[in-house]
Amino acid sequence: MNFVQIEFVGFMALVFTAYWLLRERRLQNALLVAASAVFYGWVHPWFLILLYFSATLDFLMGRAIERFPHRRKAFLALSLAGNLTMLGYFKYFDFFVDNVVTALESAGVRADLTTLGIFLPVGISFYTFQTMAYTIDVYRGELKARRDFLDYLVYVSFFPQLVAGPIERAGRLLPQVEADRKLDWTRVASGLSLAMWGAFKKVCIADTIAPYVDKVFLLDDPAGPVLWAGVLGFMAQIYSDFSGYTDIARGTARMLGFELVENFRNPYMAASTPEFWQRWHMSLSTWIRDYILAPLLGGVHHITLARFGFAVTVTFVVIGVWHGASWNFAVFGLFHGFWMFVYSAIERYRPAWFDRVPLGRPVAIAFHFVAVSMVGSLIFRESRLDRLVEHLTTPPFQGSRDDWVAVAVMLGITATACTPYLLSSLYLRFVHPWIERTVWLLPTQTTGWTIAAMAMFVFYRVSAYDFIYFQF
C-alpha cells in the first residue's frame, strides 16, 4: 500500500479509531502487527514471508547471544549471514549474473547463464538493516534481548516506517513499543499536520517536477544547460519525494503515540560532505557510521589518513550499492567518499584563520551544492555509465536558443513547485512561534490541512509515481 493512495486514508482512519478504542497496550500492539501485515502484504502477500523470516531469525539470535555468550560470535554470524544472503539474492543476484556474462563474453567465452528476473521486495533494504542492528546491539551488550515476540514484531514491522524508513534503532523504538500510550489530541493534530505536509511534498512538488525531469533524461543528446536544469529539477524531486515519505511516516506514527527519528535537515544547505550526510537520510548515515565505519576505523586514538581513506572508501561504496544494483550507485558512493576524505583532510589541517574568512560559509555552501550535490545527483540519476561520461563532458553553458527556452521552463517549473518551501520556512520562523500557544493555532492548522487537501486533489494523477526509495 502506498501512502498517497486513497485506500491508505481509509486504512489509517480504521487503524487510528480501533487503536485508540482498544486502550490496552498489548491489544494495541497486536493491532499494529495485524495492520502492518495488511499494509505490507496489500499487493504481494508473499513479501511477508521474508519480513517475518528476518524478524524471527534476529529475535532468536538475540536470545541465543544472551543465553550462550561463549558462542555469541557464531549466533551473530548466523544473523548477518541470513539477512545479507536474503538481501543479496533478491537485490544483487541478477546484477551479478549480468556482469559475469558480460565479462565472459568480452573475453570471448560464450556463457549460457541467464538472469532469473528476481522481483525486489519493497523495503527489504530497510528492515534487514533494522533487524541486524538489533542483533548487533545485543551482541555488543548495548541492548537486552527481548522476550516478547509481539513487541519485537511491532518494532520490525511498524507500518509507518516499514517500507522506506527512517531506519529505527531498537534502543529508541522498542521502549516506546513497550510503554503505555495515551491519546493526546495535540500530538494527533501535530502528526496530521506533518503527514499532510509530507503528502503535499510528494503529490504537489515531487510528482509535478518528475515528468519534466524524465523528459530531460530521455533525450538522446541533451545540451549542457538543459541537462543541468534537469539535474536541479531531480534534486528538488528526490528531496521532496523522500522527505515527504519520512514526514508522512513520522506524522502517522505520532498520531499513534510514537516519535520516529528525524531523517532530513535542509541537506542542500550543507557546507561540506560530512555535514551533508549529517543532514540527508540521517538514519541510514548514522547506521552506516556506527556499524561499518566505526569498526573499520577501529579503537585507535590516532587514525592515519591512509586508514581513514580506506574506511571511508569501503563505507561509501556500501552506501552507494545499498541504493541499488547498478554501477552508477557504486560510482555515486566513490564520488561522495572522495569528497568526504577531502573535506575531512581539510578539516584536520586547516589553519585557524580559515574560519574568519568573510562570507566563508555561504561560499562553501554554494561550492558544495554545485561541485558535490549537483554532480552527485547526476551520477545517482543516470544509470548508464557511457551516458554519464557524455553528460559530464558536455559543455555546461553551450546550447541553442531553444535549449535556453527549455532551461527557462524547467527552472521555472522547479522554482514554482518549490515555492511552498519558502512559505513554510517563513511561517515556521515568523508566524508559528506567535500563535503556538494561542487560540489561533487550531484554525491555522485546519486551514493548512484544507489547502493541502485541495492542492493534492487538484495535482493528484492516476499514474502517480511511486516513492523513489521504494526501489531500494
C-alpha positions in Angstrom: 0.0 0.0 0.0 1.2 3.5 -0.8 0.9 6.5 1.5 -0.7 8.6 -1.2 -3.3 6.1 -2.4 -6.9 6.8 -1.4 -7.0 3.4 0.2 -4.4 4.4 2.8 -6.7 7.2 4.0 -9.4 4.7 4.9 -6.9 2.2 6.2 -5.4 4.8 8.5 -8.7 6.0 9.7 -9.8 2.5 10.7 -6.5 1.7 12.4 -6.5 5.0 14.3 -10.0 4.6 15.5 -9.6 0.9 16.5 -6.2 1.5 18.0 -7.3 4.2 20.5 -10.6 2.4 21.3 -8.6 -0.6 22.5 -6.6 1.4 25.0 -4.7 -1.6 26.5 -1.1 -1.7 25.2 -0.9 -5.3 24.2 -4.1 -5.2 22.3 -2.8 -2.0 20.6 0.4 -3.8 19.7 -1.4 -6.8 18.3 -3.5 -4.5 16.1 -0.3 -2.8 14.9 1.2 -6.1 13.9 -2.0 -7.1 12.0 -2.3 -3.7 10.4 1.3 -3.8 9.3 0.8 -7.2 7.7 -2.2 -5.8 5.7 -0.2 -2.7 4.7 2.9 -4.5 3.6 1.2 -7.5 2.0 -1.5 -5.4 0.3 -0.2 -6.2 -3.2 2.3 -9.0 -2.7 1.4 -11.1 0.4 4.4 -13.3 -0.1 6.6 -10.3 0.9 5.5 -11.1 4.5 7.4 -14.4 4.4 10.7 -12.6 4.0 9.8 -9.9 6.6 8.9 -12.5 9.2 11.9 -14.7 8.4 14.3 -11.8 9.0 12.4 -10.8 12.2 12.3 -14.3 13.6 15.9 -15.0 12.8 17.2 -12.0 14.6 14.8 -12.4 17.6 16.1 -15.9 18.1 19.7 -14.9 17.6 19.4 -12.1 20.1 18.0 -14.6 22.7 20.8 -17.1 21.8 23.5 -14.5 22.2 22.3 -13.6 25.7 21.8 -17.2 26.8 25.0 -18.6 25.3 27.6 -15.8 25.5 30.5 -18.0 24.7 29.0 -18.7 21.3 27.7 -15.2 20.6 30.0 -14.7 17.6 28.6 -17.7 15.9 25.0 -16.5 16.5 25.8 -13.0 15.3 27.4 -14.6 12.2 24.2 -16.5 11.6 22.1 -13.4 11.9 24.3 -11.4 9.4 24.6 -14.4 7.0 20.8 -14.9 6.9 19.9 -11.3 6.4 22.7 -10.5 3.9 22.1 -13.7 1.9 18.4 -12.8 1.6 19.2 -9.2 0.7 22.0 -10.2 -1.7 19.8 -12.8 -3.5 16.8 -10.5 -4.1 18.7 -7.3 -4.8 22.0 -8.2 -6.4 21.8 -11.8 -7.9 20.6 -10.7 -11.4 23.1 -7.8 -11.4 26.0 -10.3 -10.6 24.9 -12.7 -13.3 24.6 -9.9 -15.9 28.2 -8.7 -15.1 29.6 -12.2 -15.2 28.1 -12.9 -18.6 29.4 -9.5 -19.9 32.9 -10.2 -18.6 32.9 -13.7 -20.1 31.7 -12.6 -23.5 34.2 -9.7 -23.6 36.9 -12.5 -23.1 35.4 -14.5 -26.0 33.7 -17.1 -23.8 30.1 -17.8 -24.5 28.0 -18.0 -21.4 24.7 -19.7 -21.1 23.9 -18.0 -17.7 20.6 -16.2 -17.6 19.1 -13.9 -15.1 16.1 -15.0 -13.1 14.1 -11.8 -13.3 14.0 -11.7 -9.5 11.4 -9.2 -8.1 12.8 -6.9 -5.5 10.6 -7.0 -2.3 9.8 -3.4 -1.3 11.6 -2.2 1.8 13.9 -5.2 2.2 17.0 -2.9 2.5 15.4 -1.0 5.3 14.0 -3.8 7.5 17.1 -6.1 7.2 19.3 -3.2 8.4 16.9 -2.6 11.3 16.8 -6.2 12.4 20.6 -6.6 12.0 21.1 -3.5 14.2 19.0 -5.2 16.9 21.2 -8.3 16.9 24.5 -6.3 16.8 23.4 -4.2 19.7 22.6 -7.3 21.7 26.0 -8.7 20.8 27.7 -5.6 21.9 25.9 -5.6 25.2 24.2 -2.2 24.4 20.7 -3.8 24.4 18.9 -6.5 26.3 17.4 -9.3 24.2 13.7 -9.1 24.2 11.5 -12.0 25.3 8.2 -10.7 24.0 7.9 -11.5 20.3 4.8 -9.4 19.8 6.5 -6.2 20.9 9.5 -7.1 18.8 7.3 -7.6 15.7 5.9 -4.1 16.2 9.5 -2.8 16.2 10.3 -4.6 13.0 7.1 -4.3 11.0 5.7 -0.9 12.2 3.9 0.1 9.1 4.6 3.9 9.0 8.3 3.4 8.6 8.4 -0.2 7.3 8.9 0.4 3.6 11.3 3.3 3.3 12.4 4.2 6.8 13.6 6.0 8.7 15.7 3.1 9.9 14.9 3.0 13.6 17.2 1.6 16.4 15.8 -0.9 18.8 17.1 1.1 21.7 15.0 4.0 20.6 11.8 2.5 19.3 11.4 -0.6 21.4 10.9 1.3 24.7 8.1 3.2 23.0 6.5 -0.1 21.9 6.8 -1.4 25.4 5.4 1.7 27.1 1.7 2.5 27.6 0.4 5.2 25.3 -2.4 7.7 25.8 -4.4 9.6 23.3 -3.1 13.2 23.1 -5.1 15.4 20.7 -2.3 17.9 20.5 0.1 15.3 19.2 -2.6 13.9 16.9 -3.0 17.4 15.3 0.7 17.9 15.1 1.1 14.4 13.5 -1.7 15.1 11.0 -0.1 18.4 10.0 3.3 16.7 9.4 1.7 13.9 7.4 -0.3 16.3 5.3 2.8 18.4 4.6 4.7 15.2 3.6 1.8 14.1 1.2 1.8 17.6 -0.2 5.5 17.5 -0.9 5.1 14.1 -2.7 2.0 14.8 -4.7 2.2 18.5 -5.5 6.0 19.1 -5.7 7.8 15.8 -6.5 5.2 14.4 -8.8 4.8 17.7 -10.6 8.5 18.0 -11.4 9.1 14.3 -12.1 7.6 14.2 -15.7 9.8 17.1 -16.8 12.9 15.5 -15.3 12.1 12.3 -17.0 11.9 14.0 -20.4 15.3 15.6 -19.9 16.9 12.2 -19.2 15.1 10.5 -22.1 16.7 12.9 -24.6 19.4 11.2 -26.7 21.8 14.1 -26.5 20.7 16.9 -24.2 22.5 20.1 -24.3 24.5 21.0 -21.2 22.2 23.7 -19.9 19.2 21.5 -20.4 20.9 18.6 -18.6 21.9 20.6 -15.6 18.5 22.2 -15.3 17.1 18.7 -15.3 19.6 17.8 -12.5 18.3 20.7 -10.4 14.8 19.5 -11.0 15.7 16.0 -10.0 17.3 17.3 -6.8 14.1 19.0 -5.8 12.1 15.9 -6.9 14.1 13.4 -4.9 14.2 15.5 -1.8 10.5 16.3 -1.9 9.7 12.6 -2.6 11.9 11.0 0.1 11.5 13.7 2.8 7.8 13.7 2.0 7.6 9.9 2.8 9.5 10.5 6.0 7.1 13.3 7.1 4.1 11.0 6.4 5.8 8.2 8.4 6.7 10.4 11.3 3.3 12.1 11.3 1.2 8.9 11.2 3.5 7.4 13.9 3.0 10.5 16.1 -0.8 10.1 15.7 -0.4 6.6 17.1 1.8 7.8 20.0 5.2 7.1 18.6 8.0 9.5 17.8 10.3 8.4 14.9 13.8 9.8 14.3 14.3 12.8 12.1 15.7 11.9 8.7 16.3 15.2 6.9 17.6 18.6 8.0 18.0 21.0 5.0 20.7 18.9 3.3 21.3 21.2 0.4 22.4 23.9 2.9 25.4 21.8 3.9 28.8 23.4 3.6 30.7 20.1 3.3 30.2 16.4 2.5 30.4 15.3 6.2 27.8 17.9 7.0 25.6 16.8 4.1 25.5 13.2 5.4 24.5 14.6 8.8 21.5 16.2 7.1 20.5 13.7 4.4 18.9 10.3 5.2 20.3 10.7 8.7 19.0 7.3 9.9 21.0 5.5 7.2 24.2 7.5 7.5 24.3 7.1 11.3 23.6 3.3 10.9 26.5 3.1 8.4 28.7 5.2 10.7 28.0 3.0 13.8 28.1 -0.4 12.2 30.5 -0.1 9.3 32.7 3.0 9.5 33.5 2.8 13.3 34.6 -0.9 13.2 36.8 -0.2 10.1 38.4 2.7 11.9 39.0 0.6 15.0 39.5 1.8 18.5 42.9 3.5 17.9 43.3 7.1 19.2 45.4 8.2 16.2 43.9 7.3 12.9 46.2 7.7 9.9 44.9 9.3 6.7 45.5 6.0 4.8 43.4 4.0 7.2 40.7 6.8 7.2 40.7 6.8 3.4 40.3 3.0 3.2 37.5 3.0 5.8 35.7 5.9 4.1 36.0 4.3 0.7 34.5 1.0 1.8 31.8 2.8 3.8 30.7 4.9 0.9 30.8 2.1 -1.6 28.4 0.3 0.7 26.2 3.4 0.9 26.2 3.5 -2.9 25.3 -0.1 -3.7 22.8 -0.1 -0.8 20.8 2.2 -3.1 20.7 -0.3 -5.9 22.3 -3.0 -8.0 23.8 -0.7 -10.6 27.3 0.6 -11.3 26.3 4.2 -11.2 25.4 3.7 -7.5 28.9 2.4 -6.8 30.3 5.4 -8.6 28.0 7.6 -6.6 29.4 6.1 -3.4 33.0 6.5 -4.5 32.3 10.1 -5.5 30.9 11.0 -2.1 33.7 9.0 -0.4 36.3 11.0 -2.3 34.8 14.3 -1.1 34.3 13.0 2.4 38.0 12.3 2.5 38.9 15.7 1.0 36.7 17.6 3.4 37.9 15.6 6.4 41.5 16.2 5.5 40.8 20.0 5.1 39.1 20.0 8.5 42.1 18.3 10.0 44.8 20.6 8.7 43.1 23.9 8.0 44.6 27.0 9.7 42.8 28.9 12.4 42.3 32.0 10.2 40.2 29.9 7.8 37.1 30.3 9.9 37.4 34.1 9.8 37.2 34.4 6.0 34.3 36.8 5.1 31.3 35.0 3.6 33.1 31.8 4.1 30.1 29.6 4.8 27.8 30.9 2.0 30.6 30.4 -0.5 31.3 26.9 0.9 27.6 26.1 0.7 27.4 27.3 -2.9 30.6 25.3 -3.9 29.4 22.1 -2.3 25.9 22.4 -3.9 27.4 22.7 -7.3 30.5 20.5 -7.2 29.2 17.7 -4.9 25.4 17.8 -4.7 24.6 18.5 -8.3 27.3 16.2 -9.8 26.4 13.5 -7.3 22.7 13.8 -8.2 23.5 13.4 -11.9 25.5 10.2 -11.1 22.6 9.0 -8.9 20.0 9.6 -11.7 21.9 8.4 -14.8 22.2 4.6 -14.6 24.2 4.1 -17.8 27.9 4.8 -17.3 28.5 5.7 -21.0 25.8 8.3 -21.0 27.1 9.6 -17.6 30.5 10.2 -19.2 28.9 12.0 -22.1 26.9 14.2 -19.7 29.9 15.1 -17.6 31.9 16.0 -20.7 29.2 18.1 -22.3 29.8 21.9 -22.1 27.5 23.1 -19.4 26.7 26.5 -21.0 26.6 25.7 -24.7 23.1 25.5 -26.1 20.8 26.8 -28.8 18.1 29.4 -28.3 15.5 26.6 -28.0 17.7 24.9 -25.4 17.7 28.0 -23.2 13.9 28.3 -23.6 13.7 24.7 -22.3 16.0 25.6 -19.5 13.8 28.6 -18.5 10.8 26.3 -18.5 12.5 23.6 -16.4 13.8 26.1 -13.9 10.5 28.0 -13.7 8.6 24.8 -13.0 11.1 23.7 -10.4 11.1 27.2 -8.7 7.3 27.4 -8.7 6.9 23.9 -7.4 9.3 24.7 -4.6 7.7 28.0 -3.5 5.8 26.2 -0.7 9.2 25.5 1.0 9.9 29.2 1.2 6.4 29.9 2.5 6.7 27.1 5.1 10.1 28.4 6.2 8.7 31.9 6.7 5.7 30.6 8.6 7.8 28.5 10.9 10.1 31.3 11.6 7.8 34.3 12.0 4.2 33.1 12.5 4.2 29.8 14.3 6.1 31.0 17.4 3.5 33.7 17.9 0.4 31.5 17.6 1.8 28.2 19.0 0.1 28.7 22.4 -2.9 30.8 21.4 -6.4 30.0 20.2 -5.3 30.7 16.6 -3.2 27.5 16.4 -6.1 25.1 15.6 -7.7 27.4 13.0 -4.3 27.8 11.3 -3.8 24.1 11.3 -7.2 23.3 9.9 -6.7 25.9 7.2 -3.4 24.4 6.3 -5.0 20.9 6.1 -7.7 22.2 3.8 -5.3 23.9 1.5 -3.1 20.9 1.3 -6.1 18.5 0.7 -7.4 20.8 -2.1 -4.0 21.1 -3.7 -3.5 17.3 -3.6 -6.9 16.8 -5.1 -6.0 19.1 -8.0 -2.5 17.8 -8.6 -3.1 14.1 -8.0 -2.9 12.0 -11.1 -4.0 8.4 -11.7 -0.5 7.5 -13.0 1.1 8.8 -9.8 4.8 8.0 -9.3 5.8 5.5 -6.6 8.1 6.9 -3.9 11.6 6.8 -5.4 13.1 5.0 -2.4 10.7 2.1 -2.8 13.1 0.7 -5.4 15.9 0.5 -2.8 
